[in-house]
Every structure is written in structure tokens, then in C-alpha cells.
């Protein structure tokens, strides 16, 4: 099968243990021209090529004005920018624990490919485990799992993934358009999210802002704060609503 054929093709290639949580490995160098052309396209009688040439010759200030008009006044994160933002793509390589991957891989308006889950990229030691005094127990458990994985992987590398705890890191790539970047990063950075995938979403946003600051300006529902108890406020609001229901309707 294809899997066996590709395994033959990569024989002898070195194994990288490089760890960087989020890398932006590819993006559209002419993103501004593409977005402006696509946003103006439905409202003109010009071709995309003509509109892209037009975009190259206007000032930075005019580009910003066009994109601001196109994004509009977003009142919440569910109000996404128009389809013109789908002309531009980004490819990220991510290295995070498998628990975070299991949450983030659910998104569908994008392309994801992962490598095999192993123990070679290390694991995430939760601060809460350390604070509770269980660091030694946790590390011992991770080491036992690593030994089990390595023994199974000698003959069955794919099946050995089942022996790897969620705390171990995995490397994968994501390619998505700019409109999906808005949805993905704003949703996955909300306060109620798990800190591991919130960190990924925040770093992805920063990478986009670094290369395309004007395109990132509309992402005003990014939550870049850190919280000690992520879901506490949400739980408080739920308790308050339940109390109001009990007061109104009784137990």
C-alpha cells in the first residue's frame, strides 16, 4: 500500500527532535493584493488580474481603508469577514501535546496532516500537577509509558501510539485560509478554552500579525490574556442562572 511505499522512501532520513510550538512555514506574499482584489471583485466589472494590479499601485492608507470597510464593524467573533479573505492561505507547523491536538484537529475548513504519535518530542508537565505535589509520580508514569511505547514500536510503530499518554507532544501541519484563521484563533483563544490549545491559537495569531499586520487588525476578539482558572467565570455565570431559575420556579 501507499503507507509501505512511503516508508520505503523515507528510509535513512534523520529524525528531528526540534521543538517549536508554532511555526509559520508558508504564506501568500501578495496577500494584500489578493484580499483587496477579491473584496472589490463582486462590486466591479474588472477581472481579478486587473484588480490585483490596481491594488499594487494604491497607498498603504487606501489599502487599510478598503480592508477596514470590508471587515466592517464586527460586534462579536461570529461575524466573520467576507469570502474575499479565503483567497489567502497560511501553513503552520505545530508541536503541542496530543490532548491539544485532539481538540484542534476537529476543525474542518482546513487541511491537517500529522506525524505518528511518539514519545520522542517530550511531554507537557502541567503546572497543576507540580503544585499538587505529584510531579515525581507524573514523571515516573511518563517514563513507564515511554518504555512500553519503545518496546511495542520496535515491531508495531503505528499500534504503539495507543501506549502514549495525551501529555506527550506530537507534530502536525495545518493549512487554512485567512477567513478560517479568524474563526480558529478567536474561538480557540476564548477564556473557557484549555490553556494548551489557547497558547497555540495565540501564537498563530501573532505569526499572522507579524507578516500581515493590516489583515490581522480585524481580529479584535482575540483573547491574549492568561487565566489561572479558565472556566471559573463561566461556571459562576451558570450558577447564577440556576439560582435565578430556582428563585423564579422553585426547586
C-alpha positions as CSV (number, residue, x, y, z in Angstrom):
1,X,0.0,0.0,0.0
2,X,0.9,3.7,-0.1
3,X,2.0,3.6,3.6
4,X,4.5,0.9,3.0
5,X,5.8,2.6,-0.2
6,X,6.3,6.0,1.6
7,X,8.0,4.2,4.5
8,X,10.5,2.9,1.9
9,X,11.0,6.4,0.5
10,X,12.0,7.9,3.9
11,X,14.4,5.2,5.0
12,X,17.6,6.7,6.2
13,X,16.2,10.3,6.7
14,X,17.3,11.8,10.1
15,X,14.8,12.2,12.9
16,X,14.3,15.7,14.1
17,X,13.6,16.4,17.8
18,X,13.3,20.1,17.2
19,X,10.5,21.6,19.3
20,X,8.8,24.9,18.5
21,X,5.2,25.2,19.4
22,X,4.1,27.2,16.4
23,X,5.9,28.0,13.1
24,X,4.5,29.8,10.1
25,X,6.2,27.9,7.3
26,X,4.4,29.4,4.3
27,X,2.1,32.2,3.4
28,X,0.9,34.4,0.5
29,X,3.5,37.1,-0.2
30,X,0.9,39.0,-2.2
31,X,-1.8,38.7,0.4
32,X,-2.9,42.3,0.4
33,X,-3.3,42.4,-3.3
34,X,-5.3,39.2,-3.3
35,X,-7.6,40.2,-0.5
36,X,-8.3,43.7,-1.9
37,X,-9.0,42.2,-5.4
38,X,-11.3,39.6,-4.0
39,X,-13.1,42.1,-1.8
40,X,-13.7,44.5,-4.6
41,X,-14.5,41.9,-7.3
42,X,-18.3,41.5,-6.8
43,X,-18.7,45.3,-6.9
44,X,-16.8,45.9,-10.2
45,X,-16.7,44.9,-13.8
46,X,-13.0,44.3,-13.7
47,X,-11.0,41.0,-13.8
48,X,-9.2,39.7,-10.8
49,X,-5.9,40.3,-12.6
50,X,-6.8,43.9,-13.2
51,X,-7.9,44.4,-9.6
52,X,-4.7,42.9,-8.3
53,X,-2.6,45.3,-10.4
54,X,-4.8,48.1,-9.1
55,X,-4.1,47.0,-5.5
56,X,-0.4,47.1,-6.1
57,X,-0.5,50.8,-7.0
58,X,-2.6,52.2,-4.2
59,X,-1.2,53.7,-1.0
60,X,-0.9,51.7,2.3
61,X,-3.5,54.1,3.7
62,X,-6.0,53.3,1.0
63,X,-5.4,49.5,1.4
64,X,-6.1,49.8,5.1
65,X,-9.4,51.7,4.4
66,X,-10.6,49.1,1.9
67,X,-9.9,46.2,4.2
68,X,-11.5,48.0,7.2
69,X,-14.6,48.7,5.1
70,X,-14.7,45.0,4.0
71,X,-14.3,43.6,7.5
72,X,-16.9,46.1,8.9
73,X,-17.8,46.7,12.5
74,X,-17.7,43.2,13.9
75,X,-19.8,43.1,17.1
76,X,-18.8,39.5,18.0
77,X,-16.5,36.8,16.8
78,X,-19.3,35.0,14.9
79,X,-19.4,37.9,12.4
80,X,-16.6,36.8,10.2
81,X,-15.1,38.9,7.3
82,X,-16.3,38.2,3.8
83,X,-15.3,35.5,1.4
84,X,-12.5,37.6,-0.1
85,X,-10.4,36.5,2.9
86,X,-10.5,33.0,1.5
87,X,-8.0,34.0,-1.3
88,X,-5.1,34.0,1.2
89,X,-3.6,30.9,2.8
90,X,-1.2,30.1,5.6
91,X,0.6,26.9,6.6
92,X,1.6,26.4,10.2
93,X,3.6,23.6,11.7
94,X,2.6,22.9,15.3
95,X,4.2,20.9,18.1
96,X,2.0,20.5,21.1
97,X,0.7,17.8,23.4
98,X,-1.7,15.2,21.9
99,X,-4.5,16.4,24.1
100,X,-4.4,19.8,22.4
101,X,-4.2,18.2,19.0
102,X,-7.3,16.1,19.8
103,X,-9.2,19.4,20.3
104,X,-7.8,21.3,17.4
105,X,-8.0,18.5,14.8
106,X,-11.8,18.8,14.9
107,X,-11.8,21.9,12.6
108,X,-12.8,21.0,9.1
109,X,-12.4,24.1,6.9
110,X,-8.7,23.5,6.6
111,X,-6.1,20.8,5.8
112,X,-4.3,18.9,8.6
113,X,-1.6,16.2,8.4
114,X,0.1,14.7,11.5
115,X,3.1,12.6,12.1
116,X,3.0,9.5,14.2
117,X,2.5,10.0,17.9
118,X,5.7,9.0,19.7
119,X,7.5,9.8,23.0
120,X,10.5,11.4,21.2
121,X,9.2,15.0,21.4
122,X,8.9,15.1,25.1
123,X,5.7,15.9,27.1
124,X,3.9,18.7,28.8
125,X,4.2,18.8,32.6
126,X,1.0,20.6,33.9
127,X,1.7,23.3,36.5
128,X,-1.3,22.0,38.5
129,X,0.4,18.6,38.9
130,X,3.5,20.2,40.2
131,X,1.5,22.5,42.6
132,X,-0.4,19.4,43.9
133,X,2.9,17.7,44.7
134,X,2.6,14.9,42.1
135,X,5.5,15.8,39.8
136,X,7.6,12.7,40.7
137,X,4.6,10.4,40.2
138,X,3.7,12.0,36.9
139,X,7.3,11.8,35.5
140,X,7.5,8.1,36.6
141,X,4.3,7.4,34.8
142,X,5.5,9.1,31.6
143,X,8.7,7.1,31.8
144,X,6.8,3.8,32.1
145,X,4.7,4.8,29.2
146,X,7.8,5.7,27.2
147,X,9.4,2.3,27.9
148,X,6.2,0.5,26.8
149,X,5.9,2.5,23.7
150,X,9.5,1.9,22.6
151,X,9.2,-1.8,23.1
152,X,6.0,-2.1,21.1
153,X,7.2,0.3,18.4
154,X,10.1,-2.0,17.5
155,X,7.7,-4.1,15.6
156,X,4.4,-2.1,15.5
157,X,5.1,1.7,15.3
158,X,1.5,2.6,14.4
159,X,-0.1,0.4,17.1
160,X,2.4,1.7,19.7
161,X,0.7,5.1,19.5
162,X,-2.0,3.7,21.8
163,X,0.5,3.4,24.6
164,X,1.4,7.1,24.5
165,X,-0.4,9.4,27.1
166,X,-2.0,12.6,25.9
167,X,0.7,14.7,27.6
168,X,3.3,13.7,25.0
169,X,3.9,16.1,22.1
170,X,3.0,15.5,18.5
171,X,4.0,17.4,15.4
172,X,1.4,18.3,12.7
173,X,0.8,20.9,10.0
174,X,-2.3,23.0,9.3
175,X,-3.1,24.9,6.1
176,X,-6.0,27.3,6.2
177,X,-7.3,30.5,4.6
178,X,-7.4,33.8,6.4
179,X,-11.1,33.7,7.0
180,X,-10.7,30.4,8.8
181,X,-7.7,31.9,10.7
182,X,-10.1,34.5,12.1
183,X,-12.6,31.8,13.2
184,X,-10.0,29.3,14.5
185,X,-7.8,31.7,16.5
186,X,-10.6,33.8,18.0
187,X,-12.6,30.7,19.0
188,X,-9.7,28.8,20.4
189,X,-8.3,31.7,22.4
190,X,-11.5,32.3,24.5
191,X,-11.2,32.3,28.3
192,X,-13.0,29.0,28.7
193,X,-10.6,27.1,26.4
194,X,-7.8,24.8,27.6
195,X,-4.6,26.7,28.2
196,X,-2.6,24.3,25.9
197,X,-4.6,25.0,22.8
198,X,-5.2,28.6,23.7
199,X,-1.4,29.1,23.6
200,X,-1.3,27.5,20.1
201,X,-4.1,29.8,18.8
202,X,-2.5,32.9,20.3
203,X,0.9,32.2,18.7
204,X,-0.8,31.5,15.3
205,X,-2.4,34.9,15.5
206,X,0.9,36.6,16.4
207,X,2.6,34.9,13.4
208,X,-0.1,36.2,11.0
209,X,0.1,39.7,12.6
210,X,3.8,39.7,12.1
211,X,3.7,39.1,8.4
212,X,0.3,40.8,7.6
213,X,-0.5,43.4,10.3
214,X,-3.2,45.0,8.3
215,X,-5.0,41.7,7.7
216,X,-4.8,40.9,11.4
217,X,-6.3,44.2,12.5
218,X,-9.8,42.9,12.2
219,X,-9.2,40.1,14.7
220,X,-10.4,42.1,17.6
221,X,-11.9,39.2,19.5
222,X,-8.5,37.5,20.2
223,X,-8.1,36.9,23.9
224,X,-4.4,37.2,24.7
225,X,-4.7,37.1,28.5
226,X,-3.7,34.3,30.8
227,X,-6.1,32.9,33.4
228,X,-5.4,30.9,36.5
229,X,-8.9,29.3,36.4
230,X,-10.1,29.4,32.8
231,X,-13.6,28.2,33.3
232,X,-14.3,29.7,36.7
233,X,-16.2,32.8,35.4
234,X,-18.3,30.6,33.1
235,X,-19.2,28.3,36.0
236,X,-20.1,31.4,38.1
237,X,-22.5,32.6,35.4
238,X,-24.1,29.1,35.1
239,X,-24.6,29.0,38.9
240,X,-26.2,32.5,38.8
241,X,-28.6,31.4,36.1
242,X,-29.5,28.3,38.0
243,X,-30.1,30.3,41.2
244,X,-32.4,32.7,39.2
245,X,-34.4,29.7,37.9
246,X,-34.8,28.3,41.4
247,X,-35.9,31.6,42.8
248,X,-38.5,32.0,40.0
249,X,-39.8,28.5,39.7
250,X,-38.7,26.8,43.0
251,X,-36.8,23.6,43.4
